[in-house]
Amino acid sequence: MRVIYSPKGRALEYAELAANGYTRCNHGCRYCFNQDLAHCSYDDFLKPKVRQGVLDLFEKDSMELAAAGDQREILLSFATDPYNELEDRYHVTREMINILNKNGLHFTLLTKGKSPLRDIELLLQRPDLCRFGTTLTLLTEKDSAIWEPNATYGRERIEALRYAAMKGIRTWASIEPVIFPQQSLELIRQAIPYCQEFRIGKFNHTGSKALQEFMASIGYVPPTGAELLRFVEDAQDLLAGTGRKVIFKKDLQPYLQGQP
């Protein structure tokens, strides 16, 4: 396929298929691994671009998947945010949703962008096909401004989950990376009423030189094994009996067995 692809490594734990309508992202998340993959500076990565010819290629891929009866869910997006600042001007994500609806393909959105439910009427056309997801990372606006300066705040993301759930859209949250375990736990607690699924992962990619320099500049130290063990135990207790689907990613699964 041309635009739709099968992710590898840790990304495969989130979706069997994915597509990116843009490259790079203006949200400025310091923990994002895509900057290293793009082989560019932090400042350059803040300048998203529309992929050339992406909609025509995406439509061809979608038609082929539909013809094959492929029911795998397609995630928008891994390498960028589907609602980065360019979406206001180019509407690539909106057109991708139209294409997916037309071809009867299952998809999910994962975003930290502003006005992520601007396309709610398209999602409601085929609620059987779509899911809406957001990444919950930081509770306080102060920490958000440091770690993800151009993304929405945690309270806004939870509000988006609430609104989507109220409209009958299936919802989920990515709790990754766990930067401050207690903040992640509180975000889970606040999201439980509006979220049907939680996918939880640890803070990875900390070996990046740029990320190490950033963490040193603010005096941040990632959670220890003992802290992550306690976090996993507390998250299990918090979600027990809620009826929510909970997936701990592979990097956290040893902690489920009490092995920090």
C-alpha positions in Angstrom: 0.0 0.0 0.0 1.0 3.6 -0.5 -0.1 5.6 2.6 -1.8 3.0 4.8 0.8 0.8 6.4 1.3 -1.8 9.2 3.2 -0.3 12.1 6.2 -2.0 13.7 7.6 -2.4 17.2 5.7 -0.7 20.0 3.4 1.1 17.7 1.9 -2.2 16.6 0.4 -2.5 20.1 -1.9 0.4 19.2 -3.1 -0.5 15.8 -2.7 -3.1 13.0 -2.8 -0.3 10.4 -2.1 3.4 10.4 -1.9 6.4 8.1 -0.4 9.9 8.4 -1.8 12.7 6.4 0.9 15.1 7.5 4.5 14.9 8.5 6.0 16.6 11.6 3.8 18.3 14.2 3.6 21.7 15.9 2.6 20.5 19.3 6.2 20.4 20.5 5.9 17.3 22.7 9.4 16.8 24.2 8.9 13.1 24.6 7.9 12.5 20.9 10.1 9.8 19.2 9.1 11.1 15.8 11.6 13.9 15.9 14.5 11.4 15.9 12.9 9.5 13.1 12.5 12.6 11.0 16.2 13.4 11.5 15.6 17.1 12.1 15.9 19.7 14.8 13.2 20.3 17.4 12.4 23.7 15.8 12.1 22.2 12.3 9.9 19.4 13.6 7.4 22.1 14.8 6.6 22.9 11.2 4.1 20.3 9.9 3.7 19.6 6.2 1.0 18.0 4.1 2.2 14.8 2.4 2.3 15.3 -1.3 -0.6 13.6 -3.1 -1.7 12.0 0.2 -5.5 12.0 -0.4 -5.4 10.4 -3.8 -3.0 7.7 -2.6 -5.1 7.2 0.6 -8.2 6.7 -1.4 -6.6 4.1 -3.6 -5.4 2.2 -0.5 -8.8 2.4 1.1 -10.5 1.1 -2.0 -8.1 -1.9 -2.1 -8.7 -2.7 1.5 -12.5 -2.4 1.1 -12.4 -4.7 -2.0 -10.4 -7.2 0.1 -12.9 -7.0 2.9 -10.2 -5.9 5.3 -11.7 -5.1 8.7 -8.5 -4.0 10.5 -8.7 -0.7 12.3 -6.7 2.2 10.8 -5.1 4.7 13.2 -4.8 8.4 12.4 -2.0 9.1 13.2 1.3 8.0 14.6 3.9 10.2 13.0 1.9 13.4 13.5 -1.3 14.6 15.1 -4.3 14.5 12.8 -5.4 17.8 14.2 -2.2 19.7 14.0 -2.3 23.4 13.1 -2.5 22.7 9.3 -5.8 20.9 9.6 -7.6 24.3 9.8 -6.3 25.1 6.4 -6.0 21.9 4.5 -8.6 19.6 6.0 -6.6 16.5 5.2 -7.9 14.5 8.2 -11.5 15.5 7.4 -11.1 14.2 3.9 -9.5 11.0 5.1 -12.5 10.4 7.4 -14.8 10.9 4.4 -12.9 8.4 2.4 -12.9 5.8 5.3 -16.7 6.3 5.7 -17.3 5.9 2.0 -15.3 2.6 1.9 -16.7 1.2 5.1 -13.3 0.9 6.8 -12.8 0.9 10.6 -10.6 3.7 12.0 -9.6 5.5 15.2 -8.4 9.0 15.8 -5.6 9.7 18.4 -5.1 13.4 19.0 -4.0 16.2 21.4 -5.0 18.9 19.0 -7.4 21.8 19.3 -11.1 21.3 18.3 -10.6 17.6 17.7 -14.3 17.0 17.4 -14.9 19.5 14.6 -15.7 16.5 12.4 -18.2 15.0 14.8 -20.9 15.0 12.2 -18.7 12.7 10.0 -18.0 10.4 12.9 -21.7 10.2 13.7 -22.4 9.1 10.1 -20.8 5.8 10.8 -20.3 5.4 14.6 -20.0 1.6 14.0 -16.7 2.3 12.1 -14.9 4.9 14.3 -13.4 5.4 17.7 -12.1 8.6 19.2 -8.9 8.6 21.3 -6.7 11.1 23.1 -3.4 10.9 24.8 -3.5 11.8 28.5 -0.1 12.7 29.9 0.0 15.7 32.3 -2.5 17.0 34.7 -1.3 20.5 35.4 -1.1 23.3 32.9 2.4 24.2 34.2 3.8 20.8 33.3 1.9 20.7 30.0 3.5 24.0 29.0 6.9 22.6 29.7 6.5 19.1 28.1 4.0 19.7 25.3 3.7 23.5 24.9 1.4 23.7 21.9 -1.0 20.8 22.6 -4.2 21.1 24.5 -4.3 20.8 28.3 -5.4 17.5 30.0 -8.7 19.0 31.1 -9.5 19.9 27.5 -8.7 16.4 26.3 -11.0 14.9 29.0 -13.7 17.3 27.9 -13.3 16.0 24.3 -13.7 12.4 25.6 -16.8 13.5 27.6 -18.4 15.2 24.6 -17.6 12.3 22.2 -19.1 9.7 24.7 -22.2 11.9 25.2 -22.7 11.8 21.4 -22.4 8.0 21.3 -18.9 7.8 19.9 -16.7 5.0 21.2 -13.8 6.5 23.2 -10.4 5.4 24.4 -7.3 7.0 26.0 -3.6 6.4 25.6 -1.8 6.9 29.0 1.7 7.1 27.5 4.2 8.2 28.4 3.8 8.0 32.2 5.9 11.0 33.1 4.6 11.7 36.6 2.8 8.5 37.8 0.5 10.4 40.2 -0.7 12.7 37.5 -1.3 9.8 35.2 -3.4 8.1 37.9 -5.5 11.2 38.4 -6.1 11.6 34.6 -7.3 8.0 34.5 -9.6 8.6 37.4 -11.1 11.7 35.7 -11.5 10.0 32.4 -13.1 6.7 33.6 -16.7 8.0 33.2 -16.2 8.9 29.6 -13.6 6.4 28.4 -14.3 2.8 27.3 -10.7 1.7 27.0 -7.3 2.6 28.5 -3.9 1.7 26.9 -1.1 2.3 29.3 2.6 2.6 28.5 5.8 3.7 30.2 8.2 6.5 29.3 10.3 5.2 26.5 12.9 6.7 24.1 14.7 8.4 27.0 18.0 7.5 25.4 17.6 10.2 22.8 20.3 12.8 23.1 17.9 15.7 22.6 15.5 14.3 25.2 18.3 13.7 27.7 19.5 17.3 27.3 15.9 18.6 27.8 15.4 16.4 30.9 18.7 17.6 32.4 17.8 21.2 31.8 14.6 20.9 33.9 16.0 18.5 36.4 13.7 15.7 35.5 14.4 12.0 36.4 12.1 9.3 34.9 10.2 7.0 37.2 12.2 4.2 38.8 11.3 0.6 38.6 9.8 0.6 42.1 7.7 3.7 41.2 6.4 2.1 38.1 5.5 -1.1 40.0 3.5 1.0 42.4 1.9 2.9 39.5 0.8 -0.3 37.8 -0.7 -1.7 41.1 -2.5 1.6 41.7 -3.8 1.8 38.1 -5.1 -1.8 38.4 -6.9 -1.0 41.7 -8.3 2.2 40.2 -9.7 0.5 37.1 -10.9 -2.7 38.8 -14.6 -3.2 38.6 -15.2 -0.3 36.2 -15.9 -2.5 33.2 -13.3 -0.6 31.2 -11.0 -2.4 28.9 -7.4 -2.0 30.1 -4.3 -2.9 28.1 -0.8 -2.5 29.7 1.7 -2.3 26.9 4.5 -4.9 26.8 7.0 -2.7 28.5 4.8 -2.6 31.6 3.6 -6.2 31.6 6.5 -7.4 33.8 5.3 -5.0 36.5 2.0 -6.9 36.4 3.9 -9.8 37.8 5.6 -7.7 40.5 8.9 -7.5 38.7 10.3 -3.9 38.6 
